[in-house]
Amino acid sequence: MEKIWIIALSLFLIITFVFWRGTSAHFKKEYGKKSWELWGTRTFYWQGALLISGSITILLLFVFKWANVLSF
């Protein structure tokens, strides 16, 4: 059971990092420097990033379970 938590956390961190690297420049350019520095703008960005990363992580875990790569 502990192994699944390590795998899930690792997947979540990797997916979050890839999402951040892929989208942060776009959103900084879209909002502008002044707006991006506001606390609320970045809060909404990170809420979305964590929601998407969590969803993809859960989806991948169930795909791995379905493919008999993991058992939990």
N, C-alpha and C positions, 0 to 999 in steps of 0.2 A: 504493500500500500504506500509506503514511503517513496518507493521508486516512481510511482505515477505522479506524485506531487513534485518531485524534482524535474521530471520530464515536462510536466505542465508549466511549471514556473520558467523553465528554460525556453520553452516554445513561446510563452507569453512575452518574455523579455526580448527575444530575437525578433518576433513579429513587431513589437512596439518600436524597437530600434529601426527596423527596415521601414516601417511606416513613417517614422519621424524623419529619417534621412530622405525619403522620397517626397514628402509633402511640405516640409517646413519652409523651404525656399519659396514654393508657390504661394503659400498663405501669407508669408511675410511680404511678398511683393504685392499681393492682392489687397491686403489691409493697409499697407504703408507703414513706414517706420514709427510714426507718431501713434497710430492706432494700435500697432502691435505691442508697443510698450505698456499699454493699459492692461491692468490685471485681468479684467473681465474677458478681453479678447483671447488671451492665452488660456484662460480657464476653459472656455468653450472649446478651443482647439484640443486641449488635453483630455477633456471629457469625451470628445468624439474619438480621439486616438485610442484611449483606453477601452472604450466600448467596442470599437472595431477590432482591436487586438484581442480582446477577450472572446468575442464572437468567433473569430477565426481560430483561436486556440481550442475552443470547445468543439468546433466543427472538425478540426484536425484530429483531436483525441477520439471522437466518435468514428471518424474514417479509419484511424489506426485500429480501433477495436473491431470494426466491421471486417477489416482485412486480416484480422488475427495477428497483428503485429504486437498489440498490447492486450493485456487481460486485466480488467478491473471490475 
